[in-house]
Amino acid sequence: MQTGESPQVKPKRRRLVGFLLGGGLFASIVAFFYPILRYLVPPAVPDLGGDEVVACKTGELKPNGSKIFRFGSRPALLLLTAEGEYRALAATCTHLSCTVQYRSDLHEIWCACHNGLYDLSGRNISGPPPRPLENYQVHVRGDEVVVSRKRGA
Amino acid sequence: MSLTARVRNWLDERFGWKELTEPLREKTVPVHRLSHWYFLGGITLFLFGIQVGTGILLLLYYRASANEAFESVQYIMTRVQFGWLVRSIHSWAANLMIFTAFAHMFSVVFLRAYRKPRELTWLSGMLLLFLAMGFGFSGYLLPWNTLAFFATKVGTEIAGQVPVIGHSLMVFLRGGEEVTGATLTRFFGFHVAVLPLLTTLLVVIHLALVQYFGMSVPPGVETRWKASPAEARTMKFFPTFFLRELMAWYIALGVLGALAALSPWGLGTKADPFASAPAGIKPEWYFLFMFQTLKLIPAKVWFFDGEVLGILVFGVAGLVWFLLPFFDPLGRGRGRRMVLGAGIFALTYILAMTVYGYVAK
């Protein structure tokens, strides 16, 4: 009789078979979902020209005027103060990433989304923004206004 | 009480889970030497599921415009991790799905599973096959490569030869007089919205009908079982047949993965509407038998245009094939023999013309 032979052998074999089957299925599922998870991660887009950019020509901005320009893959704000000084800042609000604007009537930088206010050096002075805006360096080279990232920043 | 049992109880208390799932637990599958043909429909359904999944993945990166479509597919295949695999699986599974759908259809014809009371199951299945071919035709254009561009030009031109409504049909399909970016947008809309909606509805109807009538037993086996009921054997659908079906799906997935990895689908060159058609333009294999037939018909037969005659013949043949179950009961066995003959003829014709289409220059 087969059943009376060795009562311990059968469950052991069954456990082995179960382990092989379950392990095989598990491995297949991993092999199936791993590529999908990797596929879902978008390839990194190289940040081209993100270090230095010509924001505008001299004379394009009037005192107390401003302009949004492209700095790498994000917008930045160039403004000419009433005193005739160029300032460049990141234009992405530190609150929830709306693009800020210069308010010539308030002489301040304002975010329309949630009424955040920054002063002209980018400090968050009112409303929800948690951090100041990043400052960039501005040079006038010939008739071009060149904006670059601050070294070590 | 285990967690699953508690969840089941919870559902049961609210809307009678046990009664709802009763038919599935009671469902049986007949066991005989032709039982393995029952797997084909399920495999086709599985491949459709793969298409939905990989299709959604492709939508994450694909851009449907004449300027960007080719580049976005190129991007998927070269930059996105495992993008080549996802696209390759989508293309291979599409072809395998059409193949298994055809095999399923012919198995139904030769096992006479279409006969009363299952005529509606056959009709819904035939509509699903047309939709699958529509998926193939519209999806073929989406990478916007040269082959697809000309295949679409020819395909829509043929649609334009249909008497009376042809021209309007062609303009509707193309979104204008020519195949342009407008065609691509349209085909994209058909491919990812219209066809999936119709297909999902029909699949539900098809499966509900299969469930309602139960599995058909081939007539030969049925008479034997009627003569000696002791011989009749069945297996439970859950879990016996279902696990076997899962095994078949697992094998299908293996075949699919192997094909996609070892023979990745190519992309070709970007379509240029103002370049000459390259040599060896061919449609997808499942349209090849029709394409080859049209090539063989002379330009003028009696007072018909060759193309128009071909389309009429295929139209009538398709309609007869669609209505196949209704010919079966005619004339005490005459109808049955006619259907069998039509099945053998169709299978031979499609095989022969497909092979011929591949061999012919």
Interface residues (C-beta under 8 A of the other chain):
Chain A: S28 F32 P35 I36 R38 Y39 L40 V41 P42 P43
Chain B: L57 L60 Y61 R79 V80 Q81 F82 G83 L85 V86 Y250 L253
